[in-house]
Amino acid sequence: MTPRAAINPEGFEEKFRHDIDPWRYRSSSFEETKRRDLIAAAGSGPYARGLELGCAIGVTSRALAPLTLKLLALDASPTALAEARRECADLASVSFREAVLPRDLPRGEFDLIVASEIAYYLKEAALRRLAAELPSRLARGGRIVLVHHVRPFSDAAVHPALAHGFLRQSLERRLMPVWHKARAHYRVDALIRP
């Protein structure tokens, strides 16, 4: 993996302050299709405890909520988290926490973990640490869903296709692949802990 100039947590905060929906989660048909693929990869649930890494403004959190009895959604941007709380204000089962990954990865086991559009923003050492720690956060029978762009863009720390591939291959050493979809611009994978 080749290091690149990457956006950091402060950069995400600035991005959300400038435009609360910079990736058009609420209005983009592309984002809606990707979210449907993510939900399909997650399976039917219900999962007792869910964890969403990099929740942004909570649109995907809202889509995941029906699959989980409790969902903890993390993001590094306080502005994004405030909007996510508004987005999911009517969902008592969803909570949000400010976190920089992998440093602030919560302890305990989760039945569903979603890592969507986050791996390529982590520098190589952080990505390796996340890949090493995620399996220990997954309960027996639990599922991890990975969703990432595979085309390069300027503020990724690692080429997106390499980041997704590395994370998937690292997790496959301890988890069993159960779902895969390759689209032109992104990949979706789901793995379970047997």
One Martini backbone bead per residue (centre of mass of N, CA, C, O) as a GRO file, in nm:
protein
  194
    1MET     BB    1   0.097   0.035   0.022
    2THR     BB    2   0.050   0.376  -0.058
    3PRO     BB    3   0.111   0.670   0.047
    4ARG     BB    4  -0.103   0.953   0.115
    5ALA     BB    5  -0.289   1.225   0.110
    6ALA     BB    6  -0.484   1.291   0.402
    7ILE     BB    7  -0.756   1.305   0.571
    8ASN     BB    8  -0.858   1.432   0.875
    9PRO     BB    9  -1.058   1.500   1.133
   10GLU     BB   10  -1.047   1.808   1.077
   11GLY     BB   11  -1.129   1.782   0.778
   12PHE     BB   12  -1.410   1.666   0.832
   13GLU     BB   13  -1.518   1.898   0.997
   14GLU     BB   14  -1.488   2.107   0.774
   15LYS     BB   15  -1.665   1.968   0.565
   16PHE     BB   16  -1.933   1.969   0.741
   17ARG     BB   17  -1.944   2.277   0.785
   18HIS     BB   18  -1.969   2.345   0.478
   19ASP     BB   19  -2.122   2.046   0.428
   20ILE     BB   20  -2.353   1.829   0.563
   21ASP     BB   21  -2.371   1.670   0.254
   22PRO     BB   22  -2.106   1.593   0.062
   23TRP     BB   23  -2.226   1.291  -0.056
   24ARG     BB   24  -2.538   1.271  -0.083
   25TYR     BB   25  -2.707   1.066   0.098
   26ARG     BB   26  -3.010   1.188   0.055
   27SER     BB   27  -2.997   1.223  -0.297
   28SER     BB   28  -2.836   0.979  -0.401
   29SER     BB   29  -2.864   0.700  -0.595
   30PHE     BB   30  -2.591   0.576  -0.539
   31GLU     BB   31  -2.617   0.574  -0.227
   32GLU     BB   32  -2.876   0.404  -0.221
   33THR     BB   33  -2.761   0.151  -0.355
   34LYS     BB   34  -2.534   0.105  -0.151
   35ARG     BB   35  -2.722   0.075   0.094
   36ARG     BB   36  -2.874  -0.173  -0.010
   37ASP     BB   37  -2.626  -0.355  -0.023
   38LEU     BB   38  -2.555  -0.338   0.273
   39ILE     BB   39  -2.823  -0.455   0.383
   40ALA     BB   40  -2.799  -0.724   0.235
   41ALA     BB   41  -2.524  -0.806   0.370
   42ALA     BB   42  -2.640  -0.801   0.670
   43GLY     BB   43  -2.914  -0.906   0.668
   44SER     BB   44  -3.197  -0.969   0.882
   45GLY     BB   45  -3.169  -1.043   1.154
   46PRO     BB   46  -3.150  -0.965   1.459
   47TYR     BB   47  -2.929  -0.752   1.635
   48ALA     BB   48  -2.824  -0.669   1.937
   49ARG     BB   49  -2.532  -0.545   1.840
   50GLY     BB   50  -2.426  -0.246   1.685
   51LEU     BB   51  -2.160  -0.120   1.454
   52GLU     BB   52  -2.063   0.205   1.329
   53LEU     BB   53  -1.815   0.314   1.106
   54GLY     BB   54  -1.863   0.610   1.000
   55CYS     BB   55  -2.169   0.779   1.002
   56ALA     BB   56  -2.192   1.070   0.986
   57ILE     BB   57  -2.538   1.176   0.935
   58GLY     BB   58  -2.719   0.888   0.972
   59VAL     BB   59  -2.846   0.739   0.724
   60THR     BB   60  -2.739   0.449   0.775
   61SER     BB   61  -2.833   0.423   1.063
   62ARG     BB   62  -3.133   0.421   0.993
   63ALA     BB   63  -3.112   0.159   0.812
   64LEU     BB   64  -2.992  -0.026   1.055
   65ALA     BB   65  -3.192  -0.017   1.298
   66PRO     BB   66  -3.394  -0.263   1.221
   67LEU     BB   67  -3.143  -0.481   1.272
   68THR     BB   68  -3.127  -0.353   1.568
   69LEU     BB   69  -3.146  -0.308   1.912
   70LYS     BB   70  -2.846  -0.183   1.907
   71LEU     BB   71  -2.677   0.127   1.805
   72LEU     BB   72  -2.338   0.218   1.740
   73ALA     BB   73  -2.221   0.537   1.628
   74LEU     BB   74  -1.931   0.658   1.454
   75ASP     BB   75  -1.737   0.973   1.473
   76ALA     BB   76  -1.509   1.255   1.432
   77SER     BB   77  -1.752   1.457   1.382
   78PRO     BB   78  -1.947   1.676   1.554
   79THR     BB   79  -2.127   1.780   1.324
   80ALA     BB   80  -2.220   1.507   1.216
   81LEU     BB   81  -2.338   1.403   1.487
   82ALA     BB   82  -2.556   1.616   1.521
   83GLU     BB   83  -2.705   1.532   1.260
   84ALA     BB   84  -2.747   1.234   1.335
   85ARG     BB   85  -2.925   1.288   1.580
   86ARG     BB   86  -3.148   1.419   1.415
   87GLU     BB   87  -3.201   1.186   1.212
   88CYS     BB   88  -3.240   0.979   1.493
   89ALA     BB   89  -3.437   1.094   1.721
   90ASP     BB   90  -3.669   0.850   1.692
   91LEU     BB   91  -3.422   0.644   1.782
   92ALA     BB   92  -3.354   0.481   2.076
   93SER     BB   93  -3.139   0.252   1.963
   94VAL     BB   94  -2.958   0.504   1.887
   95SER     BB   95  -2.609   0.582   1.913
   96PHE     BB   96  -2.351   0.833   1.972
   97ARG     BB   97  -1.986   0.871   1.894
   98GLU     BB   98  -1.689   1.003   1.942
   99ALA     BB   99  -1.429   0.893   1.700
  100VAL     BB  100  -1.100   0.760   1.655
  101LEU     BB  101  -0.957   0.556   1.423
  102PRO     BB  102  -0.873   0.287   1.624
  103ARG     BB  103  -0.847   0.404   1.914
  104ASP     BB  104  -1.193   0.418   1.972
  105LEU     BB  105  -1.259   0.133   1.985
  106PRO     BB  106  -1.481  -0.050   2.122
  107ARG     BB  107  -1.560  -0.247   2.356
  108GLY     BB  108  -1.655  -0.551   2.299
  109GLU     BB  109  -1.937  -0.711   2.155
  110PHE     BB  110  -2.064  -0.764   1.823
  111ASP     BB  111  -2.306  -0.866   1.572
  112LEU     BB  112  -2.262  -0.587   1.411
  113ILE     BB  113  -2.034  -0.463   1.158
  114VAL     BB  114  -1.969  -0.139   1.002
  115ALA     BB  115  -1.751  -0.066   0.712
  116SER     BB  116  -1.799   0.249   0.554
  117GLU     BB  117  -1.593   0.448   0.400
  118ILE     BB  118  -1.290   0.418   0.583
  119ALA     BB  119  -1.021   0.259   0.526
  120TYR     BB  120  -0.881   0.474   0.319
  121TYR     BB  121  -0.836   0.697   0.559
  122LEU     BB  122  -0.625   0.511   0.668
  123LYS     BB  123  -0.341   0.452   0.763
  124GLU     BB  124  -0.162   0.176   0.748
  125ALA     BB  125  -0.132   0.125   1.057
  126ALA     BB  126  -0.435   0.169   1.123
  127LEU     BB  127  -0.546  -0.050   0.936
  128ARG     BB  128  -0.399  -0.286   1.070
  129ARG     BB  129  -0.525  -0.248   1.348
  130LEU     BB  130  -0.818  -0.277   1.270
  131ALA     BB  131  -0.791  -0.563   1.146
  132ALA     BB  132  -0.693  -0.692   1.420
  133GLU     BB  133  -0.949  -0.593   1.610
  134LEU     BB  134  -1.228  -0.670   1.490
  135PRO     BB  135  -1.266  -0.977   1.560
  136SER     BB  136  -1.280  -0.919   1.881
  137ARG     BB  137  -1.569  -0.752   1.835
  138LEU     BB  138  -1.695  -1.025   1.742
  139ALA     BB  139  -1.938  -1.226   1.773
  140ARG     BB  140  -2.059  -1.519   1.770
  141GLY     BB  141  -2.216  -1.509   1.452
  142GLY     BB  142  -2.120  -1.258   1.345
  143ARG     BB  143  -2.110  -0.948   1.138
  144ILE     BB  144  -1.921  -0.813   0.865
  145VAL     BB  145  -1.933  -0.500   0.683
  146LEU     BB  146  -1.802  -0.403   0.362
  147VAL     BB  147  -1.768  -0.061   0.219
  148HIS     BB  148  -1.600   0.039  -0.095
  149HIS     BB  149  -1.433   0.211  -0.280
  150VAL     BB  150  -1.202   0.160  -0.585
  151ARG     BB  151  -1.143   0.445  -0.654
  152PRO     BB  152  -0.954   0.707  -0.685
  153PHE     BB  153  -0.863   0.974  -0.448
  154SER     BB  154  -0.714   1.250  -0.294
  155ASP     BB  155  -0.797   1.187   0.042
  156ALA     BB  156  -0.661   0.920   0.052
  157ALA     BB  157  -0.428   0.717   0.216
  158VAL     BB  158  -0.540   0.473   0.045
  159HIS     BB  159  -0.610   0.288  -0.189
  160PRO     BB  160  -0.923   0.172  -0.200
  161ALA     BB  161  -0.881  -0.118  -0.313
  162LEU     BB  162  -0.654  -0.193  -0.114
  163ALA     BB  163  -0.803  -0.147   0.151
  164HIS     BB  164  -1.032  -0.345   0.109
  165GLY     BB  165  -0.859  -0.595   0.046
  166PHE     BB  166  -0.699  -0.599   0.307
  167LEU     BB  167  -0.933  -0.620   0.505
  168ARG     BB  168  -1.060  -0.874   0.393
  169GLN     BB  169  -0.809  -1.062   0.407
  170SER     BB  170  -0.761  -1.031   0.709
  171LEU     BB  171  -1.044  -1.139   0.800
  172GLU     BB  172  -1.028  -1.425   0.653
  173ARG     BB  173  -0.840  -1.558   0.872
  174ARG     BB  174  -1.108  -1.550   1.098
  175LEU     BB  175  -1.328  -1.537   0.876
  176MET     BB  176  -1.635  -1.587   0.690
  177PRO     BB  177  -1.739  -1.569   0.383
  178VAL     BB  178  -2.095  -1.469   0.259
  179TRP     BB  179  -2.057  -1.190   0.087
  180HIS     BB  180  -2.070  -1.048  -0.259
  181LYS     BB  181  -2.008  -0.727  -0.432
  182ALA     BB  182  -1.946  -0.595  -0.765
  183ARG     BB  183  -1.893  -0.279  -0.863
  184ALA     BB  184  -1.764  -0.030  -1.043
  185HIS     BB  185  -1.706   0.160  -0.758
  186TYR     BB  186  -1.766  -0.096  -0.561
  187ARG     BB  187  -1.752  -0.292  -0.253
  188VAL     BB  188  -1.905  -0.591  -0.102
  189ASP     BB  189  -1.866  -0.741   0.228
  190ALA     BB  190  -1.924  -1.050   0.414
  191LEU     BB  191  -1.856  -1.164   0.753
  192ILE     BB  192  -1.814  -1.441   0.977
  193ARG     BB  193  -1.831  -1.583   1.303
  194PRO     BB  194  -1.824  -1.924   1.379
   0.00000   0.00000   0.00000
